[in-house]
Amino acid sequence: MLKLLIAVDGSDHARHAVEAAARLAKDTHGVEAMLINVREDPGYYGELPPVDYDSIERSLRVQQEALLESAAAQARVQGLQKVTTMAVVGAIAAEIVRVAAEYKFDLIVMGT
């Protein structure tokens, strides 16, 4: 089984990456795909009351999950059947590489 890690960020480039992965899946028997979105931890300057920090974090998580749900729907329409998602916070490149190594993906698919 070929394991693909597809980085998505809501851009046209990311949508093209999902399409490319789906084309690859059509030519390969048994493909498992994980869509990953990594958002950087926002920098806060000055003091924020805990309630403000929590509401900002909650809003960012909701946006990240919505982005992943949309990308997963696109992936299924394109023909990828085994699709999971992962939302991560951290340094984008480092987290993509870390997840790829940790879950032993065969290929990282990215738009740019």
DRENTORKOL-3810 file (N, C-alpha, C; in nm, 4 decimals):
REM DRENTORKOL-3810
@n.u->0.0842; n.v->-0.1178; n.w->0.0000; ca.u->0.0000; ca.v->0.0000; ca.w->0.0000; c.u->0.0889; c.v->0.1243; c.w->0.0000
@n.u->0.0611; n.v->0.2155; n.w->-0.0910; ca.u->0.1333; ca.v->0.3418; ca.w->-0.1012; c.u->0.0701; c.v->0.4414; c.w->-0.0051
@n.u->0.1524; n.v->0.5010; n.w->0.0813; ca.u->0.1033; ca.v->0.5978; ca.w->0.1791; c.u->0.1464; c.v->0.7382; c.w->0.1378
@n.u->0.0468; n.v->0.8256; n.w->0.1166; ca.u->0.0722; ca.v->0.9625; ca.w->0.0742; c.u->0.0380; c.v->1.0600; c.w->0.1858
@n.u->0.1251; n.v->1.1569; n.w->0.2091; ca.u->0.0973; ca.v->1.2677; ca.w->0.2990; c.u->0.0787; c.v->1.3896; c.w->0.2103
@n.u->-0.0400; n.v->1.4491; n.w->0.2144; ca.u->-0.0721; ca.v->1.5614; ca.w->0.1269; c.u->-0.0890; c.v->1.6868; c.w->0.2131
@n.u->-0.0007; n.v->1.7838; n.w->0.1923; ca.u->-0.0073; ca.v->1.9089; ca.w->0.2669; c.u->-0.1089; c.v->2.0011; c.w->0.2002
@n.u->-0.2042; n.v->2.0512; n.w->0.2800; ca.u->-0.3078; ca.v->2.1394; ca.w->0.2264; c.u->-0.3157; c.v->2.2668; c.w->0.3100
@n.u->-0.3439; n.v->2.3768; n.w->0.2393; ca.u->-0.3580; ca.v->2.5048; ca.w->0.3085; c.u->-0.4737; c.v->2.5875; c.w->0.2538
@n.u->-0.5565; n.v->2.5274; n.w->0.1700; ca.u->-0.6702; ca.v->2.5989; ca.w->0.1136; c.u->-0.6399; c.v->2.6719; c.w->-0.0161
@n.u->-0.5157; n.v->2.6703; n.w->-0.0597; ca.u->-0.4768; ca.v->2.7422; ca.w->-0.1813; c.u->-0.5076; c.v->2.6588; c.w->-0.3066
@n.u->-0.5024; n.v->2.7265; n.w->-0.4222; ca.u->-0.5182; ca.v->2.6557; ca.w->-0.5497; c.u->-0.4070; c.v->2.5529; c.w->-0.5664
@n.u->-0.2867; n.v->2.5864; n.w->-0.5225; ca.u->-0.1743; ca.v->2.4928; ca.w->-0.5327; c.u->-0.2034; c.v->2.3643; c.w->-0.4542
@n.u->-0.2616; n.v->2.3788; n.w->-0.3369; ca.u->-0.2947; ca.v->2.2606; ca.w->-0.2557; c.u->-0.4033; c.v->2.1776; c.w->-0.3226
@n.u->-0.5004; n.v->2.2439; n.w->-0.3844; ca.u->-0.6042; ca.v->2.1693; ca.w->-0.4572; c.u->-0.5432; c.v->2.0906; c.w->-0.5735
@n.u->-0.4464; n.v->2.1510; n.w->-0.6400; ca.u->-0.3771; ca.v->2.0803; ca.w->-0.7488; c.u->-0.2981; c.v->1.9611; c.w->-0.6947
@n.u->-0.2426; n.v->1.9745; n.w->-0.5750; ca.u->-0.1695; ca.v->1.8630; ca.w->-0.5134; c.u->-0.2633; c.v->1.7467; c.w->-0.4864
@n.u->-0.3840; n.v->1.7750; n.w->-0.4384; ca.u->-0.4832; ca.v->1.6690; ca.w->-0.4150; c.u->-0.5199; c.v->1.6025; c.w->-0.5467
@n.u->-0.5387; n.v->1.6813; n.w->-0.6511; ca.u->-0.5698; ca.v->1.6256; ca.w->-0.7832; c.u->-0.4566; c.v->1.5365; c.w->-0.8339
@n.u->-0.3328; n.v->1.5803; n.w->-0.8166; ca.u->-0.2172; ca.v->1.5008; ca.w->-0.8602; c.u->-0.2096; c.v->1.3702; c.w->-0.7824
@n.u->-0.2360; n.v->1.3757; n.w->-0.6529; ca.u->-0.2351; ca.v->1.2536; ca.w->-0.5717; c.u->-0.3440; c.v->1.1582; c.w->-0.6171
@n.u->-0.4591; n.v->1.2110; n.w->-0.6534; ca.u->-0.5697; ca.v->1.1260; ca.w->-0.7009; c.u->-0.5336; c.v->1.0600; c.w->-0.8338
@n.u->-0.4655; n.v->1.1333; n.w->-0.9209; ca.u->-0.4220; ca.v->1.0726; ca.w->-1.0483; c.u->-0.3221; c.v->0.9610; c.w->-1.0218
@n.u->-0.2315; n.v->0.9829; n.w->-0.9282; ca.u->-0.1350; ca.v->0.8799; ca.w->-0.8911; c.u->-0.2068; c.v->0.7573; c.w->-0.8349
@n.u->-0.3086; n.v->0.7803; n.w->-0.7560; ca.u->-0.3831; ca.v->0.6700; ca.w->-0.6947; c.u->-0.4527; c.v->0.5841; c.w->-0.7996
@n.u->-0.4962; n.v->0.6456; n.w->-0.9082; ca.u->-0.5630; ca.v->0.5694; ca.w->-1.0143; c.u->-0.4670; c.v->0.4714; c.w->-1.0814
@n.u->-0.3389; n.v->0.5065; n.w->-1.0813; ca.u->-0.2377; ca.v->0.4218; ca.w->-1.1440; c.u->-0.1710; c.v->0.3262; c.w->-1.0465
@n.u->-0.2079; n.v->0.3334; n.w->-0.9204; ca.u->-0.1438; ca.v->0.2540; ca.w->-0.8164; c.u->-0.2490; c.v->0.1744; c.w->-0.7413
@n.u->-0.2227; n.v->0.0485; n.w->-0.7200; ca.u->-0.3171; ca.v->-0.0344; ca.w->-0.6438; c.u->-0.2964; c.v->-0.0117; c.w->-0.4949
@n.u->-0.3990; n.v->0.0338; n.w->-0.4278; ca.u->-0.3925; ca.v->0.0521; ca.w->-0.2826; c.u->-0.3198; c.v->0.1771; c.w->-0.2407
@n.u->-0.3936; n.v->0.2852; n.w->-0.2218; ca.u->-0.3358; ca.v->0.4113; ca.w->-0.1772; c.u->-0.4078; c.v->0.4565; c.w->-0.0511
@n.u->-0.3289; n.v->0.4974; n.w->0.0465; ca.u->-0.3808; ca.v->0.5549; ca.w->0.1699; c.u->-0.3274; c.v->0.6974; c.w->0.1768
@n.u->-0.4168; n.v->0.7952; n.w->0.1991; ca.u->-0.3749; ca.v->0.9354; ca.w->0.2001; c.u->-0.4131; c.v->1.0025; c.w->0.3315
@n.u->-0.3222; n.v->1.0855; n.w->0.3803; ca.u->-0.3523; ca.v->1.1703; ca.w->0.4945; c.u->-0.3333; c.v->1.3147; c.w->0.4496
@n.u->-0.4346; n.v->1.3957; n.w->0.4746; ca.u->-0.4258; ca.v->1.5380; ca.w->0.4479; c.u->-0.3804; c.v->1.6056; c.w->0.5763
@n.u->-0.2760; n.v->1.6862; n.w->0.5653; ca.u->-0.2236; ca.v->1.7550; ca.w->0.6830; c.u->-0.2292; c.v->1.9052; c.w->0.6600
@n.u->-0.2716; n.v->1.9758; n.w->0.7636; ca.u->-0.2643; ca.v->2.1211; ca.w->0.7627; c.u->-0.1875; c.v->2.1614; c.w->0.8877
@n.u->-0.0826; n.v->2.2384; n.w->0.8653; ca.u->-0.0010; ca.v->2.2866; ca.w->0.9760; c.u->-0.0181; c.v->2.4377; c.w->0.9834
@n.u->-0.0580; n.v->2.4832; n.w->1.0992; ca.u->-0.0651; ca.v->2.6284; ca.w->1.1198; c.u->0.0387; c.v->2.6661; c.w->1.2234
@n.u->0.0995; n.v->2.7796; n.w->1.1994; ca.u->0.1983; ca.v->2.8276; ca.w->1.2948; c.u->0.1270; c.v->2.8801; c.w->1.4176
@n.u->0.1917; n.v->2.8649; n.w->1.5309; ca.u->0.1373; ca.v->2.9183; ca.w->1.6544; c.u->0.1438; c.v->3.0706; c.w->1.6438
@n.u->0.0294; n.v->3.1383; n.w->1.6553; ca.u->0.0332; ca.v->3.2837; ca.w->1.6377; c.u->0.1129; c.v->3.3509; c.w->1.7488
@n.u->0.1868; n.v->3.4505; n.w->1.7098; ca.u->0.2632; ca.v->3.5261; ca.w->1.8092; c.u->0.1753; c.v->3.6336; c.w->1.8706
@n.u->0.1745; n.v->3.6414; n.w->1.9985; ca.u->0.0961; ca.v->3.7434; ca.w->2.0676; c.u->0.1926; c.v->3.8415; c.w->2.1317
@n.u->0.1658; n.v->3.9672; n.w->2.1105; ca.u->0.2493; ca.v->4.0717; ca.w->2.1681; c.u->0.1656; c.v->4.1461; c.w->2.2713
@n.u->0.2225; n.v->4.1685; n.w->2.3856; ca.u->0.1485; ca.v->4.2322; ca.w->2.4922; c.u->0.0721; c.v->4.1283; c.w->2.5712
@n.u->-0.0185; n.v->4.1741; n.w->2.6523; ca.u->-0.0943; ca.v->4.0835; ca.w->2.7372; c.u->-0.2323; c.v->4.0589; c.w->2.6798
@n.u->-0.2731; n.v->3.9349; n.w->2.6858; ca.u->-0.4091; ca.v->3.8977; ca.w->2.6467; c.u->-0.4733; c.v->3.8277; c.w->2.7648
@n.u->-0.5948; n.v->3.8647; n.w->2.7959; ca.u->-0.6641; ca.v->3.7883; ca.w->2.8998; c.u->-0.6832; c.v->3.6448; c.w->2.8526
@n.u->-0.6826; n.v->3.5476; n.w->2.9435; ca.u->-0.6973; ca.v->3.4069; ca.w->2.9041; c.u->-0.8196; c.v->3.3806; c.w->2.8165
@n.u->-0.9296; n.v->3.4487; n.w->2.8427; ca.u->-1.0498; ca.v->3.4250; ca.w->2.7646; c.u->-1.0290; c.v->3.4661; c.w->2.6185
@n.u->-0.9548; n.v->3.5760; n.w->2.5945; ca.u->-0.9266; ca.v->3.6179; ca.w->2.4576; c.u->-0.8365; c.v->3.5179; c.w->2.3870
@n.u->-0.7326; n.v->3.4725; n.w->2.4560; ca.u->-0.6415; ca.v->3.3742; ca.w->2.3988; c.u->-0.7182; c.v->3.2473; c.w->2.3621
@n.u->-0.8036; n.v->3.2003; n.w->2.4532; ca.u->-0.8808; ca.v->3.0782; ca.w->2.4272; c.u->-0.9757; c.v->3.0954; c.w->2.3091
@n.u->-1.0391; n.v->3.2096; n.w->2.2980; ca.u->-1.1328; ca.v->3.2306; ca.w->2.1872; c.u->-1.0585; c.v->3.2394; c.w->2.0546
@n.u->-0.9402; n.v->3.2999; n.w->2.0549; ca.u->-0.8600; ca.v->3.3063; ca.w->1.9321; c.u->-0.8165; c.v->3.1652; c.w->1.8918
@n.u->-0.7658; n.v->3.0881; n.w->1.9860; ca.u->-0.7225; ca.v->2.9508; ca.w->1.9570; c.u->-0.8396; c.v->2.8656; c.w->1.9066
@n.u->-0.9539; n.v->2.8792; n.w->1.9706; ca.u->-1.0726; ca.v->2.8030; ca.w->1.9306; c.u->-1.1127; c.v->2.8389; c.w->1.7871
@n.u->-1.1100; n.v->2.9662; n.w->1.7538; ca.u->-1.1441; ca.v->3.0112; ca.w->1.6191; c.u->-1.0452; c.v->2.9565; c.w->1.5164
@n.u->-0.9171; n.v->2.9584; n.w->1.5483; ca.u->-0.8159; ca.v->2.9052; ca.w->1.4570; c.u->-0.8330; c.v->2.7550; c.w->1.4363
@n.u->-0.8656; n.v->2.6808; n.w->1.5420; ca.u->-0.8884; ca.v->2.5363; ca.w->1.5291; c.u->-1.0098; c.v->2.5072; c.w->1.4409
@n.u->-1.1168; n.v->2.5858; n.w->1.4593; ca.u->-1.2373; ca.v->2.5672; ca.w->1.3782; c.u->-1.2057; c.v->2.5921; c.w->1.2309
@n.u->-1.1306; n.v->2.6982; n.w->1.2020; ca.u->-1.0923; ca.v->2.7280; ca.w->1.0636; c.u->-1.0061; c.v->2.6165; c.w->1.0052
@n.u->-0.9137; n.v->2.5650; n.w->1.0847; ca.u->-0.8247; ca.v->2.4590; ca.w->1.0387; c.u->-0.9038; c.v->2.3319; c.w->1.0087
@n.u->-0.9963; n.v->2.2963; n.w->1.0960; ca.u->-1.0791; ca.v->2.1770; ca.w->1.0744; c.u->-1.1686; c.v->2.1930; c.w->0.9518
@n.u->-1.2245; n.v->2.3113; n.w->0.9306; ca.u->-1.3083; ca.v->2.3362; ca.w->0.8128; c.u->-1.2269; c.v->2.3224; c.w->0.6851
@n.u->-1.1042; n.v->2.3742; n.w->0.6864; ca.u->-1.0156; ca.v->2.3615; ca.w->0.5709; c.u->-0.9881; c.v->2.2138; c.w->0.5409
@n.u->-0.9597; n.v->2.1356; n.w->0.6443; ca.u->-0.9318; ca.v->1.9930; ca.w->0.6262; c.u->-1.0553; c.v->1.9169; c.w->0.5781
@n.u->-1.1723; n.v->1.9496; n.w->0.6304; ca.u->-1.2952; ca.v->1.8835; ca.w->0.5857; c.u->-1.3211; c.v->1.9105; c.w->0.4384
@n.u->-1.2998; n.v->2.0350; n.w->0.3960; ca.u->-1.3184; ca.v->2.0715; ca.w->0.2556; c.u->-1.2194; c.v->1.9962; c.w->0.1660
@n.u->-1.0937; n.v->1.9902; n.w->0.2073; ca.u->-0.9909; ca.v->1.9197; ca.w->0.1298; c.u->-1.0212; c.v->1.7699; c.w->0.1230
@n.u->-1.0695; n.v->1.7119; n.w->0.2331; ca.u->-1.1037; ca.v->1.5688; ca.w->0.2347; c.u->-1.2200; c.v->1.5411; c.w->0.1406
@n.u->-1.3180; n.v->1.6294; n.w->0.1380; ca.u->-1.4310; ca.v->1.6123; ca.w->0.0462; c.u->-1.3822; c.v->1.6170; c.w->-0.0982
@n.u->-1.2928; n.v->1.7115; n.w->-0.1280; ca.u->-1.2364; ca.v->1.7202; ca.w->-0.2623; c.u->-1.1594; c.v->1.5925; c.w->-0.2965
@n.u->-1.0812; n.v->1.5420; n.w->-0.2028; ca.u->-1.0022; ca.v->1.4214; ca.w->-0.2268; c.u->-1.0926; c.v->1.3026; c.w->-0.2589
@n.u->-1.2029; n.v->1.2902; n.w->-0.1875; ca.u->-1.2954; ca.v->1.1787; ca.w->-0.2123; c.u->-1.3634; c.v->1.1929; c.w->-0.3487
@n.u->-1.3995; n.v->1.3147; n.w->-0.3850; ca.u->-1.4590; ca.v->1.3387; ca.w->-0.5167; c.u->-1.3589; c.v->1.3031; c.w->-0.6256
@n.u->-1.2321; n.v->1.3321; n.w->-0.6014; ca.u->-1.1272; ca.v->1.3030; ca.w->-0.6996; c.u->-1.0949; c.v->1.1540; c.w->-0.7085
@n.u->-1.1454; n.v->1.0745; n.w->-0.6133; ca.u->-1.1248; ca.v->0.9310; ca.w->-0.6210; c.u->-1.0389; c.v->0.8703; c.w->-0.5123
@n.u->-0.9873; n.v->0.9507; n.w->-0.4197; ca.u->-0.9105; ca.v->0.8952; ca.w->-0.3083; c.u->-1.0097; c.v->0.8424; c.w->-0.2051
@n.u->-1.0060; n.v->0.7141; n.w->-0.1793; ca.u->-1.1044; ca.v->0.6530; ca.w->-0.0902; c.u->-1.0596; c.v->0.6485; c.w->0.0546
@n.u->-0.9349; n.v->0.6121; n.w->0.0790; ca.u->-0.8836; ca.v->0.6037; ca.w->0.2158; c.u->-0.8155; c.v->0.7355; c.w->0.2504
@n.u->-0.8930; n.v->0.8265; n.w->0.3104; ca.u->-0.8435; ca.v->0.9601; ca.w->0.3410; c.u->-0.8662; c.v->0.9900; c.w->0.4889
@n.u->-0.7595; n.v->1.0338; n.w->0.5553; ca.u->-0.7697; ca.v->1.0825; ca.w->0.6924; c.u->-0.7144; c.v->1.2239; c.w->0.6945
@n.u->-0.7363; n.v->1.2942; n.w->0.8053; ca.u->-0.6861; ca.v->1.4304; ca.w->0.8176; c.u->-0.6114; c.v->1.4466; c.w->0.9490
@n.u->-0.5224; n.v->1.5475; n.w->0.9506; ca.u->-0.4492; ca.v->1.5791; ca.w->1.0724; c.u->-0.4264; c.v->1.7294; c.w->1.0774
@n.u->-0.4638; n.v->1.7899; n.w->1.1897; ca.u->-0.4393; ca.v->1.9314; ca.w->1.2144; c.u->-0.3228; c.v->1.9420; c.w->1.3119
@n.u->-0.2233; n.v->2.0228; n.w->1.2765; ca.u->-0.1023; ca.v->2.0348; ca.w->1.3572; c.u->-0.0696; c.v->2.1824; c.w->1.3756
@n.u->-0.0068; n.v->2.2149; n.w->1.4878; ca.u->0.0411; ca.v->2.3501; ca.w->1.5140; c.u->0.1918; c.v->2.3432; c.w->1.5306
@n.u->0.2629; n.v->2.4308; n.w->1.4606; ca.u->0.4082; ca.v->2.4340; ca.w->1.4727; c.u->0.4726; c.v->2.4936; c.w->1.3492
@n.u->0.6017; n.v->2.4723; n.w->1.3364; ca.u->0.6759; ca.v->2.5176; ca.w->1.2187; c.u->0.6354; c.v->2.4287; c.w->1.1008
@n.u->0.5860; n.v->2.4892; n.w->0.9961; ca.u->0.5206; ca.v->2.4149; ca.w->0.8885; c.u->0.6092; c.v->2.3061; c.w->0.8292
@n.u->0.7241; n.v->2.3413; n.w->0.7760; ca.u->0.8107; ca.v->2.2424; ca.w->0.7113; c.u->0.8533; c.v->2.1330; c.w->0.8090
@n.u->0.8929; n.v->2.1731; n.w->0.9282; ca.u->0.9391; ca.v->2.0757; ca.w->1.0273; c.u->0.8287; c.v->1.9781; c.w->1.0663
@n.u->0.7071; n.v->2.0263; n.w->1.0816; ca.u->0.5967; ca.v->1.9392; ca.w->1.1210; c.u->0.5573; c.v->1.8427; c.w->1.0090
@n.u->0.5609; n.v->1.8889; n.w->0.8862; ca.u->0.5298; ca.v->1.7992; ca.w->0.7738; c.u->0.6315; c.v->1.6852; c.w->0.7694
@n.u->0.7585; n.v->1.7189; n.w->0.7818; ca.u->0.8640; ca.v->1.6167; ca.w->0.7800; c.u->0.8516; c.v->1.5239; c.w->0.9002
@n.u->0.8234; n.v->1.5793; n.w->1.0177; ca.u->0.8084; ca.v->1.4977; ca.w->1.1381; c.u->0.6946; c.v->1.3967; c.w->1.1232
@n.u->0.5807; n.v->1.4430; n.w->1.0770; ca.u->0.4649; ca.v->1.3534; ca.w->1.0608; c.u->0.4945; c.v->1.2480; c.w->0.9538
@n.u->0.5586; n.v->1.2884; n.w->0.8451; ca.u->0.5926; ca.v->1.1928; ca.w->0.7392; c.u->0.6823; c.v->1.0817; c.w->0.7932
@n.u->0.7792; n.v->1.1170; n.w->0.8742; ca.u->0.8698; ca.v->1.0171; ca.w->0.9304; c.u->0.7997; c.v->0.9321; c.w->1.0364
@n.u->0.7242; n.v->0.9968; n.w->1.1235; ca.u->0.6578; ca.v->0.9255; ca.w->1.2330; c.u->0.5583; c.v->0.8216; c.w->1.1829
@n.u->0.4837; n.v->0.8557; n.w->1.0788; ca.u->0.3809; ca.v->0.7649; ca.w->1.0262; c.u->0.4298; c.v->0.6844; c.w->0.9060
@n.u->0.5572; n.v->0.7019; n.w->0.8724; ca.u->0.6218; ca.v->0.6244; ca.w->0.7652; c.u->0.5500; c.v->0.6381; c.w->0.6297
@n.u->0.5291; n.v->0.7632; n.w->0.5881; ca.u->0.4697; ca.v->0.7876; ca.w->0.4576; c.u->0.5733; c.v->0.7638; c.w->0.3488
@n.u->0.5261; n.v->0.7178; n.w->0.2346; ca.u->0.6148; ca.v->0.6918; ca.w->0.1216; c.u->0.6442; c.v->0.8183; c.w->0.0410
@n.u->0.5479; n.v->0.9116; n.w->0.0420; ca.u->0.5593; ca.v->1.0282; ca.w->-0.0448; c.u->0.4878; c.v->1.1463; c.w->0.0193
@n.u->0.5502; n.v->1.2635; n.w->0.0102; ca.u->0.4864; ca.v->1.3882; ca.w->0.0508; c.u->0.4426; c.v->1.4596; c.w->-0.0760
@n.u->0.3154; n.v->1.4974; n.w->-0.0825; ca.u->0.2612; ca.v->1.5675; ca.w->-0.1981; c.u->0.2278; c.v->1.7093; c.w->-0.1546
@n.u->0.2843; n.v->1.8076; n.w->-0.2275; ca.u->0.2628; ca.v->1.9492; ca.w->-0.1946; c.u->0.2392; c.v->2.0273; c.w->-0.3220
@n.u->0.1687; n.v->2.1378; n.w->-0.3077; ca.u->0.1426; ca.v->2.2246; ca.w->-0.4233; c.u->0.2639; c.v->2.3057; c.w->-0.4632
@n.u->0.3389; n.v->2.3542; n.w->-0.3662; ca.u->0.4591; ca.v->2.4331; ca.w->-0.3969; c.u->0.5688; c.v->2.3936; c.w->-0.3009
END
